[in-house]
Amino acid sequence: MTLAAFFSNFLRFVLLLLAQVFVLNQIAWGWGGRAYLFVFGYPLFVALLPLRTPRPLVIGLSFLLGLSIDFFSETLGLHAGALTATAYARPLILRSLRPRDGYNIKARPSIADLGTGWMAQYLTLLLLVHLLVFFLLQTFSILFAGEIAIKTALSLPASLLTTGIFVLLFSSKT
C-alpha cells in the first residue's frame, strides 16, 4: 500500500467514523415507540479497501472502526461485531461477484474500475450481511426474526442511498 493510499484510507476511516457518530446515529425512524429504520454508512470503509488488502488487516481495521463507533455510541460491541463479520464475509462476496476474467491486479472496488452495476450489487450484499448481523446481535435471539427482517428491509435502502452518496464523494477523479 502506498503512502497516498494509506492516508486516503485513514482519512476515509476518520470521516466515516465522524459521519456515523455525529450524523447517521441520530437518524432512527419508527412507529409505536420503536425504531425500525436506521442508517449505516461506516461499512463503506470495508467496501472501499483495495481488493488485495490482506484479510487479517481488513478484519483488524474493521474491528477497530466498529469499536470506535461503539465507544462513542455506548453500544458495547454491536458495531464491532457486525463490522468484523462483514469484513470476514467480504472475500466471499467478492468471489461471488468476480468478473468472468477475474479482477485486474490493480482494480479497486470502485465504479470506475468495476462499473455501477457491480458496485450496486457489492454494496447491497455487504450491507445486507452487516445489517442482518447487527440486528441479530442487537436482539441476541432468533426469536425476533420478524423484527430483524423488518429492520433490515427498511434500513437497507436508506443505508444504500447513504453509501451511494459517500461513494460519489470519495471517488477519485484520477
C-alpha positions as CSV (number, residue, x, y, z in Angstrom):
1,M,0.0,0.0,0.0
2,T,1.4,3.3,-1.0
3,L,1.7,6.2,1.4
4,A,-1.0,8.1,-0.5
5,A,-3.4,5.1,-0.3
6,F,-2.7,4.8,3.4
7,F,-3.6,8.4,4.0
8,S,-6.6,8.1,1.8
9,N,-7.9,5.1,3.7
10,F,-7.0,6.8,7.1
11,L,-9.0,9.9,6.1
12,R,-11.9,7.7,5.0
13,F,-11.8,5.9,8.3
14,V,-12.0,9.1,10.3
15,L,-14.6,10.8,8.1
16,L,-16.9,7.7,8.2
17,L,-16.5,7.4,11.9
18,L,-17.4,11.1,12.4
19,A,-20.3,10.9,10.0
20,Q,-21.7,7.8,11.7
21,V,-21.3,9.0,15.2
22,F,-22.4,12.6,14.8
23,V,-25.0,12.5,12.0
24,L,-26.2,9.0,11.0
25,N,-26.6,7.6,14.5
26,Q,-29.1,10.4,15.1
27,I,-31.4,9.0,12.4
28,A,-33.9,6.5,13.7
29,W,-37.4,6.3,12.4
30,G,-40.2,4.1,13.5
31,W,-43.7,3.9,14.9
32,G,-45.4,2.7,18.1
33,G,-42.5,3.8,20.2
34,R,-40.0,1.5,18.4
35,A,-37.4,2.5,15.8
36,Y,-37.2,0.3,12.7
37,L,-35.2,2.4,10.2
38,F,-31.5,3.1,10.8
39,V,-28.8,4.5,8.5
40,F,-25.4,2.9,8.4
41,G,-22.6,4.5,6.3
42,Y,-19.5,3.1,8.0
43,P,-19.5,-0.3,6.3
44,L,-18.3,1.6,3.3
45,F,-14.8,1.6,4.8
46,V,-14.6,-2.1,4.4
47,A,-16.2,-2.0,1.0
48,L,-13.7,0.5,-0.4
49,L,-10.5,-1.1,0.9
50,P,-8.3,-2.3,-2.0
51,L,-9.1,-5.7,-3.3
52,R,-5.7,-7.1,-2.5
53,T,-5.7,-6.0,1.2
54,P,-4.9,-9.0,3.4
55,R,-7.9,-10.4,5.1
56,P,-6.4,-10.2,8.7
57,L,-5.8,-6.5,8.1
58,V,-9.3,-5.9,6.8
59,I,-10.7,-7.7,9.8
60,G,-8.5,-5.8,12.2
61,L,-9.3,-2.4,10.8
62,S,-13.0,-3.3,10.8
63,F,-12.9,-4.3,14.4
64,L,-11.1,-1.0,15.2
65,L,-13.6,1.1,13.4
66,G,-16.6,-0.7,14.9
67,L,-15.1,-0.5,18.4
68,S,-14.5,3.3,17.8
69,I,-18.2,3.7,16.9
70,D,-19.2,1.6,19.9
71,F,-17.1,3.8,22.2
72,F,-19.0,6.9,21.1
73,S,-22.4,5.3,20.8
74,E,-22.1,3.2,24.0
75,T,-23.3,0.1,22.2
76,L,-21.0,-2.4,23.9
77,G,-19.5,-4.2,20.8
78,L,-22.5,-4.2,18.5
79,H,-20.8,-2.2,15.7
80,A,-17.5,-4.0,16.2
81,G,-19.1,-7.4,16.0
82,A,-21.2,-6.6,12.9
83,L,-18.4,-4.9,11.0
84,T,-15.9,-7.7,11.8
85,A,-18.4,-10.2,10.5
86,T,-18.9,-8.0,7.4
87,A,-15.1,-7.9,6.9
88,Y,-15.0,-11.7,7.3
89,A,-17.7,-12.1,4.6
90,R,-16.1,-9.6,2.2
91,P,-13.9,-12.1,0.3
92,L,-16.9,-14.4,-0.1
93,I,-18.9,-11.6,-1.6
94,L,-16.0,-10.5,-3.8
95,R,-15.7,-14.1,-5.0
96,S,-19.4,-14.4,-5.8
97,L,-19.3,-11.2,-7.9
98,R,-16.0,-11.9,-9.6
99,P,-16.0,-10.9,-13.3
100,R,-15.6,-13.7,-15.8
101,D,-11.9,-12.7,-16.5
102,G,-11.2,-12.2,-12.8
103,Y,-10.2,-9.0,-11.1
104,N,-7.5,-6.8,-12.6
105,I,-4.5,-6.9,-10.2
106,K,-4.7,-3.2,-9.7
107,A,-8.5,-3.0,-9.5
108,R,-10.2,-1.2,-6.7
109,P,-13.7,-1.7,-5.6
110,S,-14.9,1.4,-7.4
111,I,-17.4,2.4,-10.1
112,A,-14.5,3.5,-12.4
113,D,-12.8,0.1,-12.2
114,L,-15.8,-2.3,-12.0
115,G,-18.9,-0.4,-13.1
116,T,-22.0,0.9,-11.5
117,G,-23.9,-2.4,-11.6
118,W,-21.1,-4.3,-9.9
119,M,-20.8,-1.7,-7.2
120,A,-24.5,-1.7,-6.5
121,Q,-24.5,-5.5,-6.1
122,Y,-21.4,-5.4,-4.0
123,L,-22.7,-2.7,-1.6
124,T,-26.1,-4.4,-1.4
125,L,-24.6,-7.7,-0.4
126,L,-22.1,-6.2,2.0
127,L,-24.8,-4.0,3.7
128,L,-27.2,-6.9,3.9
129,V,-24.7,-9.0,5.8
130,H,-23.8,-6.1,8.0
131,L,-27.5,-5.3,8.8
132,L,-28.5,-8.9,9.5
133,V,-25.6,-9.4,11.9
134,F,-26.1,-6.1,13.6
135,F,-29.8,-6.6,14.2
136,L,-29.2,-10.2,15.2
137,L,-26.6,-9.1,17.8
138,Q,-28.9,-6.3,18.9
139,T,-31.8,-8.7,19.8
140,F,-29.4,-11.6,20.5
141,S,-32.2,-14.1,19.7
142,I,-33.5,-15.6,16.5
143,L,-37.0,-15.4,18.2
144,F,-37.1,-11.8,16.9
145,A,-36.6,-12.9,13.3
146,G,-39.6,-10.8,12.1
147,E,-38.3,-7.7,13.8
148,I,-34.8,-8.3,12.4
149,A,-36.3,-8.7,8.9
150,I,-38.3,-5.5,9.1
151,K,-35.3,-3.5,10.4
152,T,-33.1,-4.9,7.7
153,A,-35.7,-4.3,4.9
154,L,-36.2,-0.7,6.0
155,S,-32.6,0.1,6.8
156,L,-31.1,-1.4,3.6
157,P,-32.4,1.2,1.1
158,A,-31.6,4.1,3.4
159,S,-28.1,2.8,4.0
160,L,-27.6,2.0,0.3
161,L,-28.6,5.6,-0.6
162,T,-26.2,7.0,2.0
163,T,-23.3,4.8,0.9
164,G,-24.0,5.6,-2.7
165,I,-23.7,9.3,-1.9
166,F,-20.5,8.6,0.0
167,V,-19.1,6.6,-2.9
168,L,-19.6,9.5,-5.2
169,L,-17.9,11.8,-2.6
170,F,-15.0,9.5,-2.0
171,S,-14.4,8.6,-5.7
172,S,-11.2,10.0,-7.0
173,K,-11.1,11.8,-10.3
174,T,-7.9,10.1,-11.4
